[in-house]
Amino acid sequence: MADLITVDDPDDPRLSDYVGLTDVELRRRREPAEGLFIAEGEKVIRRARQTGYEMRSMLLSAKWVDVMRDVIDEVPAPVYAVAPELAERVTGYHVHRGALASMQRKPLPAPDELLATARPAAVMESVNDHTDNGAVSPSGLHENASRRVAIFEDIVDHANLGAAFRNAAALGVDAVFLTPRCADPLYRRAVKVSMGAVFHVPWTRLTSWPEDVELFRRHGFVTAALCLGEKSISIDELAARRYEKLALMLGTEGDGLSIGALRAADEWVQIPMAAGVDSLNVAAASAVAFYATKPR
């Protein structure tokens, strides 16, 4: 059972995990180095715990103590009760959801291991949950042997990355691979936008890009790069080919995939556009691609 500790000093060192949450550069450096990440909101905290993340501590405003009582009673980590004004001074913003938790990161699997074993977690958010009501639905493994993974190259916007992870969870992508310069999916905003989907999709970082495309080839995956190009086939044509193992590659905001990634890919693929629009936001494009190539 956790200790409920009232704190009234914003400089209390016990709150150090929560200091400066709006400072992206600080958190980007600090959180992976210290092996922590921040979960915001009751539903996200619960989803992190459901998928096996260990809690370091929790920061609650008074009205959330009763809501989180079952969690307080179950975890051994300290729980700090603070006034909303103090929480804002510590974190740098108004914590309108009233509940924050510092969670311990898990070691990332090796890319080879993930390519060989990854399947989605058993609990994922409902694809029809647009009301932020936290509904979850059990999801079993694919009934066939087809496998799809996603490769995100240098996506730097945390909201886009979180949305893409949510799409991957909802549409049955088996695993996500991030290039070395891709944003952190466990950064608070990415976790929040994903509604905790980052906890349910197996993921890891590649160490050498685009050379690591060969890892996918060795495991029998066809790599399909989403891009605009004269030799690009349509996403419908890609889906019709029914590749048993497919890796969908999506690039950074604005510039898209790098020349090196495009040269390394087996296929170039585009989503047909209308009304003079040339492309979609990367998160929106991921949703279309994941849905179109979903095993039937």
RAURBEL-V305097 format. One record per residue. N is the residue number from 1. RES is the residue in one letter. PHI is phi in whole degrees, -180 to 180 (NA if undefined). PSI is psi as a letter, one per 20 degrees, with the letter a starting at -180 (NA if undefined). Layout:
n=N res=RES phi=PHI psi=PSI
n=N res=RES phi=PHI psi=PSI
This chain:
n=1 res=M phi=NA psi=p
n=2 res=A phi=-78 psi=q
n=3 res=D phi=-87 psi=p
n=4 res=L phi=-94 psi=o
n=5 res=I phi=-118 psi=p
n=6 res=T phi=-84 psi=p
n=7 res=V phi=-123 psi=p
n=8 res=D phi=-125 psi=j
n=9 res=D phi=-117 psi=o
n=10 res=P phi=-64 psi=i
n=11 res=D phi=-95 psi=j
n=12 res=D phi=-60 psi=p
n=13 res=P phi=-62 psi=i
n=14 res=R phi=-68 psi=i
n=15 res=L phi=-96 psi=j
n=16 res=S phi=-60 psi=h
n=17 res=D phi=-62 psi=h
n=18 res=Y phi=-104 psi=j
n=19 res=V phi=-74 psi=p
n=20 res=G phi=65 psi=l
n=21 res=L phi=-69 psi=i
n=22 res=T phi=-88 psi=i
n=23 res=D phi=-85 psi=n
n=24 res=V phi=-61 psi=g
n=25 res=E phi=-64 psi=g
n=26 res=L phi=-62 psi=g
n=27 res=R phi=-68 psi=h
n=28 res=R phi=-62 psi=h
n=29 res=R phi=-79 psi=g
n=30 res=R phi=-78 psi=g
n=31 res=E phi=-62 psi=g
n=32 res=P phi=-63 psi=h
n=33 res=A phi=-64 psi=h
n=34 res=E phi=-95 psi=j
n=35 res=G phi=71 psi=k
n=36 res=L phi=-129 psi=r
n=37 res=F phi=-150 psi=r
n=38 res=I phi=-109 psi=p
n=39 res=A phi=-103 psi=p
n=40 res=E phi=-117 psi=p
n=41 res=G phi=96 psi=q
n=42 res=E phi=-55 psi=g
n=43 res=K phi=-67 psi=g
n=44 res=V phi=-68 psi=g
n=45 res=I phi=-60 psi=g
n=46 res=R phi=-64 psi=h
n=47 res=R phi=-67 psi=h
n=48 res=A phi=-62 psi=g
n=49 res=R phi=-68 psi=h
n=50 res=Q phi=-60 psi=h
n=51 res=T phi=-99 psi=j
n=52 res=G phi=92 psi=j
n=53 res=Y phi=-79 psi=p
n=54 res=E phi=-84 psi=p
n=55 res=M phi=-87 psi=p
n=56 res=R phi=-87 psi=g
n=57 res=S phi=-168 psi=r
n=58 res=M phi=-135 psi=q
n=59 res=L phi=-121 psi=o
n=60 res=L phi=-128 psi=q
n=61 res=S phi=-81 psi=r
n=62 res=A phi=-57 psi=g
n=63 res=K phi=-70 psi=i
n=64 res=W phi=-97 psi=i
n=65 res=V phi=-63 psi=g
n=66 res=D phi=-68 psi=h
n=67 res=V phi=-61 psi=h
n=68 res=M phi=-98 psi=j
n=69 res=R phi=-57 psi=g
n=70 res=D phi=-64 psi=h
n=71 res=V phi=-70 psi=g
n=72 res=I phi=-56 psi=g
n=73 res=D phi=-72 psi=h
n=74 res=E phi=-95 psi=h
n=75 res=V phi=-97 psi=q
n=76 res=P phi=-85 psi=i
n=77 res=A phi=-73 psi=q
n=78 res=P phi=-68 psi=q
n=79 res=V phi=-121 psi=p
n=80 res=Y phi=-102 psi=p
n=81 res=A phi=-95 psi=p
n=82 res=V phi=-136 psi=q
n=83 res=A phi=-74 psi=q
n=84 res=P phi=-56 psi=h
n=85 res=E phi=-65 psi=h
n=86 res=L phi=-69 psi=g
n=87 res=A phi=-59 psi=h
n=88 res=E phi=-67 psi=h
n=89 res=R phi=-65 psi=h
n=90 res=V phi=-73 psi=g
n=91 res=T phi=-85 psi=h
n=92 res=G phi=97 psi=j
n=93 res=Y phi=-155 psi=r
n=94 res=H phi=-77 psi=o
n=95 res=V phi=-83 psi=n
n=96 res=H phi=-70 psi=h
n=97 res=R phi=-85 psi=i
n=98 res=G phi=74 psi=i
n=99 res=A phi=-140 psi=p
n=100 res=L phi=-131 psi=q
n=101 res=A phi=-137 psi=p
n=102 res=S phi=-92 psi=p
n=103 res=M phi=-116 psi=q
n=104 res=Q phi=-87 psi=p
n=105 res=R phi=-71 psi=q
n=106 res=K phi=-102 psi=q
n=107 res=P phi=-61 psi=p
n=108 res=L phi=-79 psi=p
n=109 res=P phi=-71 psi=q
n=110 res=A phi=-68 psi=q
n=111 res=P phi=-54 psi=g
n=112 res=D phi=-61 psi=g
n=113 res=E phi=-63 psi=g
n=114 res=L phi=-68 psi=h
n=115 res=L phi=-64 psi=h
n=116 res=A phi=-84 psi=h
n=117 res=T phi=-126 psi=i
n=118 res=A phi=-65 psi=p
n=119 res=R phi=-141 psi=q
n=120 res=P phi=-63 psi=q
n=121 res=A phi=-65 psi=q
n=122 res=A phi=-73 psi=h
n=123 res=V phi=-116 psi=p
n=124 res=M phi=-137 psi=q
n=125 res=E phi=-67 psi=q
n=126 res=S phi=-64 psi=p
n=127 res=V phi=-64 psi=h
n=128 res=N phi=-96 psi=j
n=129 res=D phi=-84 psi=n
n=130 res=H phi=-105 psi=j
n=131 res=T phi=-102 psi=j
n=132 res=D phi=59 psi=k
n=133 res=N phi=-91 psi=j
n=134 res=G phi=78 psi=j
n=135 res=A phi=-63 psi=p
n=136 res=V phi=-127 psi=q
n=137 res=S phi=-135 psi=q
n=138 res=P phi=-68 psi=q
n=139 res=S phi=-135 psi=p
n=140 res=G phi=-84 psi=a
n=141 res=L phi=-77 psi=r
n=142 res=H phi=-58 psi=q
n=143 res=E phi=-77 psi=h
n=144 res=N phi=-108 psi=a
n=145 res=A phi=-90 psi=i
n=146 res=S phi=-65 psi=q
n=147 res=R phi=-134 psi=p
n=148 res=R phi=-131 psi=p
n=149 res=V phi=-128 psi=r
n=150 res=A phi=-121 psi=q
n=151 res=I phi=-119 psi=o
n=152 res=F phi=-105 psi=o
n=153 res=E phi=-99 psi=o
n=154 res=D phi=56 psi=k
n=155 res=I phi=-70 psi=p
n=156 res=V phi=-106 psi=i
n=157 res=D phi=-86 psi=p
n=158 res=H phi=-66 psi=h
n=159 res=A phi=-67 psi=g
n=160 res=N phi=-62 psi=g
n=161 res=L phi=-66 psi=g
n=162 res=G phi=-62 psi=g
n=163 res=A phi=-65 psi=h
n=164 res=A phi=-65 psi=h
n=165 res=F phi=-65 psi=h
n=166 res=R phi=-63 psi=g
n=167 res=N phi=-62 psi=g
n=168 res=A phi=-62 psi=g
n=169 res=A phi=-66 psi=g
n=170 res=A phi=-67 psi=h
n=171 res=L phi=-110 psi=j
n=172 res=G phi=74 psi=k
n=173 res=V phi=-72 psi=p
n=174 res=D phi=-76 psi=h
n=175 res=A phi=-164 psi=q
n=176 res=V phi=-123 psi=p
n=177 res=F phi=-120 psi=p
n=178 res=L phi=-110 psi=p
n=179 res=T phi=-75 psi=r
n=180 res=P phi=-57 psi=h
n=181 res=R phi=-95 psi=j
n=182 res=C phi=-69 psi=q
n=183 res=A phi=-63 psi=r
n=184 res=D phi=-85 psi=o
n=185 res=P phi=-69 psi=i
n=186 res=L phi=-98 psi=j
n=187 res=Y phi=-67 psi=q
n=188 res=R phi=-50 psi=g
n=189 res=R phi=-68 psi=h
n=190 res=A phi=-64 psi=g
n=191 res=V phi=-62 psi=g
n=192 res=K phi=-64 psi=g
n=193 res=V phi=-64 psi=h
n=194 res=S phi=-74 psi=i
n=195 res=M phi=56 psi=k
n=196 res=G phi=84 psi=j
n=197 res=A phi=-64 psi=h
n=198 res=V phi=-63 psi=i
n=199 res=F phi=-82 psi=i
n=200 res=H phi=-101 psi=h
n=201 res=V phi=-99 psi=p
n=202 res=P phi=-59 psi=p
n=203 res=W phi=-150 psi=r
n=204 res=T phi=-160 psi=r
n=205 res=R phi=-107 psi=q
n=206 res=L phi=-80 psi=q
n=207 res=T phi=-105 psi=h
n=208 res=S phi=-142 psi=o
n=209 res=W phi=-133 psi=p
n=210 res=P phi=-92 psi=j
n=211 res=E phi=-57 psi=h
n=212 res=D phi=-69 psi=i
n=213 res=V phi=-55 psi=h
n=214 res=E phi=-63 psi=h
n=215 res=L phi=-60 psi=g
n=216 res=F phi=-68 psi=h
n=217 res=R phi=-64 psi=g
n=218 res=R phi=-63 psi=h
n=219 res=H phi=-91 psi=j
n=220 res=G phi=85 psi=j
n=221 res=F phi=-89 psi=p
n=222 res=V phi=-87 psi=p
n=223 res=T phi=-98 psi=p
n=224 res=A phi=-120 psi=o
n=225 res=A phi=-94 psi=p
n=226 res=L phi=-81 psi=o
n=227 res=C phi=-163 psi=r
n=228 res=L phi=-92 psi=p
n=229 res=G phi=-175 psi=q
n=230 res=E phi=-63 psi=h
n=231 res=K phi=-93 psi=j
n=232 res=S phi=-72 psi=p
n=233 res=I phi=-90 psi=r
n=234 res=S phi=-78 psi=q
n=235 res=I phi=-62 psi=h
n=236 res=D phi=-66 psi=h
n=237 res=E phi=-67 psi=g
n=238 res=L phi=-60 psi=g
n=239 res=A phi=-62 psi=h
n=240 res=A phi=-67 psi=h
n=241 res=R phi=-75 psi=i
n=242 res=R phi=51 psi=l
n=243 res=Y phi=-60 psi=p
n=244 res=E phi=-67 psi=h
n=245 res=K phi=-130 psi=o
n=246 res=L phi=-131 psi=p
n=247 res=A phi=-115 psi=o
n=248 res=L phi=-94 psi=p
n=249 res=M phi=-105 psi=p
n=250 res=L phi=-126 psi=p
n=251 res=G phi=-102 psi=r
n=252 res=T phi=-65 psi=r
n=253 res=E phi=-60 psi=p
n=254 res=G phi=84 psi=f
n=255 res=D phi=-82 psi=h
n=256 res=G phi=73 psi=b
n=257 res=L phi=-69 psi=q
n=258 res=S phi=-71 psi=r
n=259 res=I phi=-59 psi=g
n=260 res=G phi=-62 psi=g
n=261 res=A phi=-67 psi=g
n=262 res=L phi=-64 psi=g
n=263 res=R phi=-66 psi=h
n=264 res=A phi=-82 psi=i
n=265 res=A phi=-73 psi=q
n=266 res=D phi=-79 psi=h
n=267 res=E phi=-133 psi=q
n=268 res=W phi=-108 psi=p
n=269 res=V phi=-135 psi=q
n=270 res=Q phi=-134 psi=q
n=271 res=I phi=-95 psi=o
n=272 res=P phi=-58 psi=p
n=273 res=M phi=-111 psi=q
n=274 res=A phi=-131 psi=r
n=275 res=A phi=58 psi=k
n=276 res=G phi=77 psi=j
n=277 res=V phi=-82 psi=p
n=278 res=D phi=-93 psi=h
n=279 res=S phi=-163 psi=r
n=280 res=L phi=-111 psi=q
n=281 res=N phi=-53 psi=q
n=282 res=V phi=-60 psi=h
n=283 res=A phi=-67 psi=g
n=284 res=A phi=-65 psi=g
n=285 res=A phi=-62 psi=h
n=286 res=S phi=-64 psi=h
n=287 res=A phi=-62 psi=g
n=288 res=V phi=-63 psi=g
n=289 res=A phi=-65 psi=g
n=290 res=F phi=-66 psi=h
n=291 res=Y phi=-70 psi=g
n=292 res=A phi=-63 psi=h
n=293 res=T phi=-100 psi=j
n=294 res=K phi=-63 psi=p
n=295 res=P phi=-58 psi=p
n=296 res=R phi=-94 psi=NA
